Amino acid sequence: MSDVADISMPHAEAAPRREGLARGWFRFRQSRLSMVGAALTFVVLFFAVFGMMLAPYPEHVAGGIETGLRFLPPSWAHPFGTNELGQDVLSLTMAGTTVSVLAGFGVVLIGTLIGTVMGGIAGFAGGWLDEILMRFTDLTLTIPSLILAMAIAAALGPGFENMVLAISLSWWPGYARLVRGEVIGAREEVYVTAARAIGASPTRVLFRHILPNCVSPIIVKMSLDMGFAILTVAGLGFIGIGVRPPTPEWGTMLSNARSYMPDIWWTAMAPGTAMFLTVVGFNLLGDGLRDILDPKGRR
């Protein structure tokens, strides 16, 4: 009998999980905007993975120049025209998706890790440690994130890694405050008291029992932050602190295109449209995930 019970336990635990996923997917499908956001996000991620391989003119992505093709208007051969170096704008935009999305993901991931640890420790420990960490967080929040990222990036120097690190160091305070609030609300729950009663260490209670139950709001915030992180990456590229040519990046492309506006408008159209659709897609997806993961929305 015990063997039968042991074998059936995983199935008994998996059934409610599958039912919860099915209900969540059903609620997600009811929102057309959420489905639009998911579709846009899928397209962006697809080009982030395969954009460089699918670019019509890979030699332009690698830095090739064709001065005889400078400023060609949109046509069948070049749907978004060419830039001042004769490079195909569509190819550069497709390849730039990889750089922009990877940078945005890196910023959100690093910011989440730093903020989760800081907020988790502050909320769980309380007292003077909470005061010190939160006052430091408030001090960081008083500085506009883009200004702080510009200062750090200027100190570290140009480059992809330095750009991601610079933005990440200005991105974590929001996660710290979010996680701190979640931890303060969870540290007096029954399962935390039970874990302490059986002798679990404070580190194990925090990282094994409390933080896993705070994942839902963190995931929602990460999905909503992706679009804004990509905009910040583009902002640094626009002012010349981020990724440098010949590496294609949306902000750098817009910076180069502004010198020829409004006559040569097509050089800014493709990267600008890509940024717009990316931000809209991640925001709509984040709203859909919030509806799914919100406990008050569950029936």
C-alpha positions as CSV (number, residue, x, y, z in Angstrom):
1,M,0.0,0.0,0.0
2,S,2.8,2.4,0.8
3,D,4.4,1.8,-2.5
4,V,1.2,2.5,-4.3
5,A,0.8,5.7,-2.3
6,D,4.3,6.8,-3.0
7,I,3.8,6.2,-6.8
8,S,0.5,8.1,-6.9
9,M,1.8,11.2,-5.0
10,P,3.6,12.9,-7.9
11,H,0.5,12.5,-10.0
12,A,-1.7,13.9,-7.2
13,E,0.6,16.9,-7.0
14,A,0.9,17.4,-10.7
15,A,-2.9,17.5,-11.3
16,P,-3.5,20.8,-9.5
17,R,-0.5,22.3,-11.1
18,R,-1.8,21.4,-14.6
19,E,-5.2,22.7,-13.7
20,G,-3.7,26.0,-12.5
21,L,-1.7,26.4,-15.7
22,A,-4.8,25.6,-17.8
23,R,-6.9,28.2,-16.0
24,G,-4.1,30.8,-16.3
25,W,-3.8,30.1,-20.0
26,F,-7.6,30.4,-20.4
27,R,-7.6,33.8,-18.6
28,F,-4.6,35.0,-20.7
29,R,-6.4,34.0,-24.0
30,Q,-9.5,36.0,-23.0
31,S,-7.5,39.3,-23.3
32,R,-6.9,40.2,-27.0
33,L,-4.3,42.8,-25.9
34,S,-2.4,40.1,-24.0
35,M,-2.3,37.9,-27.1
36,V,-1.2,40.8,-29.2
37,G,1.6,41.4,-26.7
38,A,2.6,37.8,-26.7
39,A,2.7,37.7,-30.5
40,L,4.8,40.9,-30.7
41,T,7.2,39.6,-28.0
42,F,7.5,36.3,-29.9
43,V,8.4,38.1,-33.1
44,V,11.0,40.3,-31.3
45,L,12.6,37.2,-29.6
46,F,12.6,35.4,-33.0
47,F,14.6,38.2,-34.6
48,A,16.8,38.5,-31.5
49,V,17.8,34.8,-32.1
50,F,17.8,34.7,-35.9
51,G,18.0,38.3,-37.0
52,M,21.7,38.3,-38.0
53,M,21.3,35.1,-39.9
54,L,18.1,36.3,-41.8
55,A,19.4,39.7,-42.6
56,P,19.2,40.3,-46.4
57,Y,22.6,41.9,-46.6
58,P,24.9,40.3,-44.0
59,E,27.9,42.0,-45.3
60,H,26.4,45.3,-44.3
61,V,25.8,44.0,-40.8
62,A,29.6,43.1,-40.6
63,G,30.4,46.7,-41.4
64,G,30.5,46.6,-45.2
65,I,30.2,50.0,-47.0
66,E,28.8,50.7,-50.5
67,T,29.0,54.4,-51.1
68,G,27.3,54.1,-54.4
69,L,24.1,53.1,-52.7
70,R,24.0,56.0,-50.3
71,F,20.5,57.2,-49.2
72,L,18.5,55.0,-51.5
73,P,14.7,55.4,-50.7
74,P,12.6,52.4,-49.8
75,S,12.3,49.9,-52.7
76,W,11.9,46.1,-53.2
77,A,15.6,45.6,-52.9
78,H,15.8,47.8,-49.8
79,P,12.4,48.0,-48.1
80,F,13.6,50.6,-45.6
81,G,16.2,52.2,-47.8
82,T,19.9,52.7,-47.2
83,N,21.8,54.9,-44.8
84,E,24.7,57.3,-45.3
85,L,27.2,54.4,-45.8
86,G,25.0,52.6,-48.4
87,Q,24.0,50.0,-45.8
88,D,20.6,48.3,-45.9
89,V,18.6,49.8,-43.0
90,L,16.4,46.7,-42.7
91,S,19.4,44.4,-42.3
92,L,20.9,46.6,-39.6
93,T,17.6,46.8,-37.7
94,M,17.2,43.0,-37.8
95,A,20.7,42.5,-36.5
96,G,20.3,45.2,-34.0
97,T,17.4,43.3,-32.4
98,T,19.9,40.8,-31.0
99,V,22.1,43.5,-29.3
100,S,19.1,45.5,-28.0
101,V,17.2,42.5,-26.6
102,L,20.2,40.8,-25.1
103,A,21.3,44.1,-23.4
104,G,17.7,44.7,-22.1
105,F,17.5,41.1,-20.8
106,G,21.0,41.4,-19.1
107,V,19.9,44.7,-17.4
108,V,16.7,43.2,-16.1
109,L,18.3,40.0,-14.9
110,I,21.2,41.6,-13.1
111,G,19.0,44.3,-11.6
112,T,16.6,41.6,-10.5
113,L,19.3,39.6,-8.8
114,I,20.8,42.6,-7.0
115,G,17.4,44.0,-6.0
116,T,16.0,40.6,-4.8
117,V,19.0,40.0,-2.5
118,M,19.0,43.5,-1.1
119,G,15.3,43.7,-0.6
120,G,15.1,40.1,0.8
121,I,17.8,40.7,3.4
122,A,16.3,44.1,4.4
123,G,12.8,42.8,4.7
124,F,13.7,39.6,6.5
125,A,16.3,41.1,8.9
126,G,14.5,44.3,9.8
127,G,16.0,46.7,12.4
128,W,19.1,48.7,11.7
129,L,20.1,46.6,8.6
130,D,16.8,47.3,7.0
131,E,17.2,51.0,7.7
132,I,20.7,51.1,6.2
133,L,19.8,49.1,3.0
134,M,16.6,51.0,2.4
135,R,18.1,54.4,2.9
136,F,20.8,53.5,0.4
137,T,18.1,52.3,-1.9
138,D,16.2,55.6,-1.5
139,L,19.4,57.6,-2.1
140,T,19.9,55.7,-5.4
141,L,16.2,56.3,-6.4
142,T,16.7,60.1,-6.0
143,I,19.1,60.0,-9.0
144,P,17.4,59.6,-12.4
145,S,18.3,56.2,-13.7
146,L,19.4,57.4,-17.1
147,I,21.7,60.1,-15.6
148,L,23.2,57.5,-13.2
149,A,23.7,55.0,-16.0
150,M,25.3,57.7,-18.1
151,A,27.7,58.6,-15.3
152,I,28.7,54.9,-14.7
153,A,29.0,54.2,-18.4
154,A,31.2,57.2,-18.9
155,A,33.4,56.0,-16.1
156,L,33.6,52.4,-17.3
157,G,34.0,53.3,-21.0
158,P,32.1,52.3,-24.1
159,G,31.2,48.7,-24.8
160,F,28.3,46.2,-24.5
161,E,29.3,44.7,-21.1
162,N,30.0,48.1,-19.5
163,M,26.7,49.5,-20.9
164,V,24.7,46.6,-19.4
165,L,26.5,46.8,-16.1
166,A,26.1,50.6,-15.9
167,I,22.3,50.4,-16.5
168,S,21.9,47.4,-14.1
169,L,23.5,49.4,-11.2
170,S,20.8,52.0,-11.6
171,W,18.0,49.4,-12.2
172,W,17.9,47.4,-8.9
173,P,16.2,49.8,-6.4
174,G,12.7,49.1,-7.8
175,Y,13.1,45.4,-7.2
176,A,14.6,45.9,-3.8
177,R,11.5,47.8,-2.6
178,L,9.2,45.4,-4.2
179,V,10.8,42.3,-2.7
180,R,11.2,43.9,0.7
181,G,7.4,44.5,0.9
182,E,6.7,41.0,-0.2
183,V,9.1,39.5,2.3
184,I,7.7,41.6,5.2
185,G,4.3,40.3,4.4
186,A,5.5,36.7,4.1
187,R,7.9,36.4,7.1
188,E,5.0,35.9,9.6
189,E,3.2,33.2,7.6
190,V,2.6,29.8,9.0
191,Y,5.0,28.0,6.7
192,V,7.8,30.3,7.8
193,T,7.0,29.7,11.5
194,A,7.0,26.0,10.8
195,A,10.4,26.2,9.0
196,R,11.9,28.0,12.0
197,A,10.4,25.5,14.4
198,I,12.2,22.6,12.7
199,G,15.5,24.4,13.0
200,A,15.9,25.9,9.5
201,S,18.6,28.6,9.4
202,P,17.6,32.2,8.6
203,T,19.4,31.9,5.2
204,R,17.4,28.8,4.3
205,V,14.2,30.3,5.5
206,L,14.7,33.3,3.3
207,F,16.1,31.8,0.1
208,R,14.3,28.4,0.3
209,H,10.9,29.3,1.7
210,I,10.1,33.0,1.4
211,L,11.7,34.2,-1.8
212,P,10.2,31.4,-4.0
213,N,6.8,32.6,-2.9
214,C,7.6,36.1,-4.1
215,V,8.4,35.1,-7.7
216,S,5.0,36.1,-9.3
217,P,5.3,39.9,-8.8
218,I,9.0,39.8,-9.7
219,I,8.2,38.0,-13.0
220,V,5.5,40.6,-13.8
221,K,7.9,43.5,-13.1
222,M,10.6,41.9,-15.2
223,S,8.3,41.6,-18.2
224,L,7.1,45.2,-17.8
225,D,10.7,46.4,-17.3
226,M,12.1,44.8,-20.5
227,G,10.7,47.4,-22.8
228,F,12.0,50.3,-20.7
229,A,15.4,48.6,-20.3
230,I,15.7,48.4,-24.1
231,L,14.7,52.1,-24.3
232,T,17.5,53.0,-21.8
233,V,20.0,50.9,-23.8
234,A,18.9,52.8,-26.9
235,G,19.2,56.1,-25.0
236,L,22.8,55.5,-24.1
237,G,23.5,54.4,-27.7
238,F,21.8,57.6,-28.9
239,I,24.1,59.9,-27.0
240,G,27.2,57.8,-27.9
241,I,28.0,56.1,-24.6
242,G,26.6,52.6,-25.5
243,V,27.5,50.2,-28.2
244,R,29.8,51.8,-30.9
245,P,29.6,51.2,-34.7
246,P,30.0,49.0,-36.6
247,T,27.9,46.9,-34.2
248,P,24.3,47.6,-35.1
249,E,22.1,48.9,-32.3
250,W,18.8,50.8,-32.5
251,G,19.8,53.8,-30.5
252,T,23.0,54.3,-32.4
253,M,21.1,54.0,-35.7
254,L,18.7,56.7,-34.6
255,S,21.5,58.9,-33.5
256,N,23.1,58.7,-37.0
257,A,19.7,59.2,-38.7
258,R,18.9,62.5,-36.8
259,S,21.5,64.4,-38.9
260,Y,19.6,63.7,-42.1
261,M,16.0,64.3,-40.8
262,P,13.5,65.0,-42.2
263,D,14.6,64.7,-45.8
264,I,16.1,61.2,-45.4
265,W,13.3,60.0,-43.0
266,W,13.6,56.3,-43.8
267,T,16.9,55.8,-42.0
268,A,15.1,56.4,-38.7
269,M,11.8,54.6,-39.6
270,A,12.9,51.0,-39.1
271,P,14.8,51.3,-35.8
272,G,12.1,53.6,-34.4
273,T,9.3,51.2,-35.4
274,A,11.2,48.3,-33.9
275,M,11.6,50.0,-30.6
276,F,8.0,51.0,-30.5
277,L,6.7,47.5,-31.2
278,T,9.1,46.0,-28.7
279,V,8.1,48.2,-25.9
280,V,4.4,47.8,-26.7
281,G,4.7,44.0,-26.9
282,F,6.5,43.6,-23.6
283,N,4.1,46.0,-21.8
284,L,1.0,44.2,-23.1
285,L,2.6,40.8,-22.2
286,G,3.4,42.1,-18.7
287,D,-0.2,43.2,-18.2
288,G,-1.4,39.7,-19.3
289,L,1.0,38.0,-16.9
290,R,-0.1,40.2,-14.1
291,D,-3.7,39.2,-14.6
292,I,-2.7,35.5,-14.5
293,L,-0.3,35.7,-11.5
294,D,-2.5,38.0,-9.4
295,P,-3.9,35.8,-6.6
296,K,-7.0,38.0,-6.4
297,G,-7.8,37.2,-10.0
298,R,-7.8,33.4,-9.4
299,R,-11.1,31.6,-9.0
